[in-house]
Amino acid sequence: MTKTADLCDRYGERLQVLDPLFRHYTGRREFAGRIVTVKVHEDNALVRTALGRNGAGQVLVIDGGGSLRSAVVGGQVAQLAADQGWEGLLVYGCVRDTHELARIPLGVLALATCPVPPGKNGFGETDVPVRLAGAVLRPGEYLYADDDGVVVAAAPLD
């Protein structure tokens, strides 16, 4: 994967650069793919549904509203994502089970950790534009993440 710094050098104004709010929670620190979105609040039923589908070449962007009161991704959900071939997860919210996440071959970026489990009511929206970290991420755009940050492009980049 091309490094995000190199993408910024090459494509500059064509990219959205997310504010540096996210931390890596797995050993896979570089990932990229076509964006799929889920917008939820302290509930992960729609997250689990989305990740139960084939995710090859895709990144799930989870807009959890920035909530720090419960996790929307834990070890079981992240393992489901890896089993379905997802490239990574960008969580605008919290994760938990970090000891399990560390062993899963999946990119996971999130704001923080929280041991509190999410609700399972199925409230939220899927495949909608989400505004987070100073950017608007739309389904079908492309996300690139590494240790330097996260960038988004309207089309795939080399």
Secondary structure as UniProt FT lines:
FT   HELIX           4..11
FT   HELIX           12..14
FT   STRAND          16..17
FT   STRAND          23..24
FT   STRAND          31..39
FT   HELIX           45..51
FT   STRAND          58..63
FT   TURN            65..66
FT   STRAND          71..73
FT   HELIX           75..83
FT   TURN            84..85
FT   STRAND          88..95
FT   HELIX           98..101
FT   TURN            102..103
FT   STRAND          107..113
FT   STRAND          125..126
FT   STRAND          130..132
FT   TURN            133..134
FT   STRAND          135..137
FT   TURN            139..140
FT   STRAND          142..146
FT   TURN            147..148
FT   STRAND          149..153
//
